Structure formats: C-alpha cells, structure tokens
Amino acid sequence: MENINIDVLEEKISSAVSIVHTLREENSRLKQYVEELKRSVQEKEQALSALKNDRDKVENIQNEIENYRNKHDRVRSKVDQLLVKLKEIDDLQ
C-alpha cells in the first residue's frame, strides 16, 4: 500500500516537473515575443513621429503658399490699379 502511494506521488511529481518545464519554455517564448512586439511598437512610433513631422512641414508649406498667393493677389490688384491710372493719364494726353 505504501509502495503504491509512493508511486502515485512519484507520478504526480514527475507530471508537475514536466508541466513546470513546459511552462518555463512557453514563458521564454512569450518573453521573446513581447520583446519583438516592443521593437515593432517602437519602430511604428518612430514612423508615426516622422509622419507627424512631415505633416507639420506640409502644413507650413501650405500656409506659406497661401500667404504668397495672398501677396500675389494684392500685388496684382495694385498693379491693375496703377495700370488704370496710367491709362487715364495716357488718355488725357
């Protein structure tokens, strides 16, 4: 009877050791996977940051273009006004 209990206990201990071994291997694989994911997230964050910087640059360029268009329109309006005045002067002569 005592021998049977020892055999059962030995089986349970062997099973527990096997489970611990399997869990340690799985834990190791999961740690590696987590590290890969962290690297991937970091790369994506860097790419996102670069895209945000590019977007900001594009917005600045768009604002500059709009400012130049506004200045161009004002200059054109002034030139048109001056041309009208010159034509008036020319017509008077």
C-alpha positions as CSV (number, residue, x, y, z in Angstrom):
1,M,0.0,0.0,0.0
2,E,2.8,2.4,1.0
3,N,4.6,1.5,-2.3
4,I,1.5,2.4,-4.3
5,N,1.3,5.8,-2.6
6,I,4.9,6.5,-3.3
7,D,4.4,5.5,-7.0
8,V,1.4,7.8,-7.2
9,L,3.4,10.6,-5.6
10,E,6.3,10.0,-7.9
11,E,4.0,10.2,-10.9
12,K,2.5,13.5,-9.7
13,I,5.9,14.9,-9.0
14,S,7.1,13.9,-12.5
15,S,4.0,15.4,-14.0
16,A,4.5,18.6,-12.1
17,V,8.1,18.8,-13.1
18,S,7.1,18.3,-16.8
19,I,4.4,21.0,-16.5
20,V,6.9,23.4,-14.9
21,H,9.4,22.7,-17.7
22,T,6.7,23.2,-20.4
23,L,5.6,26.5,-18.7
24,R,9.2,27.8,-18.5
25,E,9.7,27.1,-22.2
26,E,6.4,28.8,-23.0
27,N,7.3,31.7,-20.8
28,S,10.7,32.1,-22.6
29,R,8.9,32.1,-26.0
30,L,6.4,34.7,-24.7
31,K,9.1,36.9,-23.4
32,Q,10.8,36.8,-26.8
33,Y,7.5,37.6,-28.5
34,V,6.9,40.5,-26.1
35,E,10.4,41.9,-27.0
36,E,9.6,41.6,-30.7
37,L,6.3,43.4,-30.2
38,K,8.1,46.1,-28.2
39,R,10.6,46.6,-31.0
40,S,7.7,46.7,-33.5
41,V,5.8,49.3,-31.5
42,Q,8.9,51.4,-31.1
43,E,9.5,51.3,-34.9
44,K,5.9,52.2,-35.6
45,E,6.1,55.1,-33.0
46,Q,9.2,56.4,-34.8
47,A,7.5,56.1,-38.2
48,L,4.4,57.9,-36.8
49,S,6.5,60.6,-35.3
50,A,8.3,61.1,-38.7
51,L,4.9,61.2,-40.5
52,K,3.7,63.8,-38.0
53,N,6.8,65.9,-38.6
54,D,6.2,65.6,-42.4
55,R,2.6,66.6,-41.9
56,D,3.6,69.7,-40.0
57,K,6.1,70.6,-42.7
58,V,3.5,70.2,-45.3
59,E,1.0,72.3,-43.4
60,N,3.7,75.0,-43.0
61,I,4.4,74.9,-46.7
62,Q,0.7,75.1,-47.5
63,N,0.4,78.2,-45.2
64,E,3.4,79.8,-47.0
65,I,1.8,79.1,-50.4
66,E,-1.4,80.7,-49.2
67,N,0.5,83.7,-47.9
68,Y,2.3,84.0,-51.3
69,R,-1.0,83.7,-53.1
70,N,-2.5,86.5,-51.0
71,K,0.5,88.7,-51.6
72,H,0.4,87.9,-55.3
73,D,-3.3,88.9,-55.4
74,R,-2.6,92.1,-53.5
75,V,0.3,93.0,-55.9
76,R,-1.8,92.1,-58.9
77,S,-4.6,94.4,-57.6
78,K,-2.2,97.2,-57.1
79,V,-0.6,96.8,-60.5
80,D,-4.1,96.7,-62.1
81,Q,-4.9,99.9,-60.2
82,L,-1.7,101.6,-61.4
83,L,-2.3,100.4,-65.0
84,V,-5.8,102.0,-64.8
85,K,-4.2,105.3,-63.6
86,L,-1.6,105.1,-66.3
87,K,-4.2,104.6,-68.9
88,E,-6.2,107.5,-67.5
89,I,-3.0,109.7,-67.8
90,D,-2.4,108.4,-71.3
91,D,-6.0,109.1,-72.3
92,L,-5.7,112.7,-71.0
93,Q,-2.8,113.4,-73.3
